[in-house]
Amino acid sequence: MTRPLDDDQVAEYRREGYVVARGFFARDEIELLGRAAREDRELDRHAFGRADGEGGVVRLSLWNHPGDGIYGMVARCERMVRSAERLLEGEVYHYHSKMIMKDARVGGAWTWHQDYGYWYNNGVLFPWLVSVSVAVDPSTRANGCLQVIPRSHEAGRIDHVLSGEQAGADMDRVRELLGRLPLVHCEMEPGDAIFFHPNLLHRSDPNRSEQPRWSMICCYNAARNDPYKDSHHPRYTPLEVVPDGAIRAVGARRFADAGGDVGWLEAVRDRSATGLEAPESGKPASGESRP
Ligand SMILES: O=C(O)CCC(=O)C(=O)O
């Protein structure tokens, strides 16, 4: 399906706070992405863990600029960017991308949060962003698929506190919302993509299965929502859109240039959550000032 989200999908996103686009990427495109990512030493070298507050650790690599490798082609291709533009009603730029590497048996959990719970602290004034999580592996309940609370984006921004090394939404509110709204496990096949609103509450369980669950998440911000201050994620930077066919073309070259130009963020520099207050101390847990 090399086309952007259609009117029905956009309407579903607005109503539910998310929409799953089945087969958004073709199997061969995802195979190229998955094989390339697993062989990518730079991706592995820049990976870091984030404690989940439940005894586990999630492993991820995070980068700011899409670059010219296969990750860049996924993030910059027509169908992705035009979909983000439809959802955000105007020009968008790449805010960051990441690879979530939930490895078999050891992949940690993500606590309940809104992405805007992280980004609010980065000088982003409006929740005019969107995250797109692309399944690289089959994503099932057993290997810790994404869980969402449909329509929770209507609750607005919820306070977040530090939970392990993650930003965790105020659990009193999450529990109350779960009493009124359903909980959906988003099982996905490789190539499926879920577009979700920055105020949609989501989480995922640890991966206790024998099957890895990797997914690539691309985040876009509206150009007119340029953050008012610098942070570790970029302010408005024009995004060069590439044709959809670029994924296959660049994937076939196995992105020899990957990693050189993407602006990797190591754990120590990803400060989105560290400015939050730890629930008991009342102080930023890392001792760093707010970003
Ligand atoms: O894909 C997952 O397991 C959750 C990732 C997530 O919540 C995030 O990156 O904000």
The ligand as a Tripos MOL2 file, in Angstrom:
@<TRIPOS>MOLECULE
LIG
   10     9     1     0     0
SMALL
NO_CHARGES

@<TRIPOS>ATOM
      1 O1          6.9000   -0.0490   21.3180 O.co2     1 LIG1
      2 C1          6.8840   -0.1060   22.5530 C.2       1 LIG1
      3 O2          7.0280   -1.1450   23.1680 O.co2     1 LIG1
      4 C2          6.6420    1.1560   23.3270 C.3       1 LIG1
      5 C3          7.4520    2.2850   22.8250 C.3       1 LIG1
      6 C4          7.0190    3.5690   23.4140 C.2       1 LIG1
      7 O3          6.1020    3.6340   24.1750 O.2       1 LIG1
      8 C5          7.6680    4.8040   23.0420 C.2       1 LIG1
      9 O4          8.6920    4.7640   22.3540 O.co2     1 LIG1
     10 O5          7.1680    5.8710   23.4220 O.co2     1 LIG1
@<TRIPOS>BOND
     1     1     2 2
     2     2     3 1
     3     2     4 1
     4     4     5 1
     5     5     6 1
     6     6     7 2
     7     6     8 1
     8     8     9 2
     9     8    10 1
@<TRIPOS>SUBSTRUCTURE
     1 LIG1         1 GROUP 0 **** ****
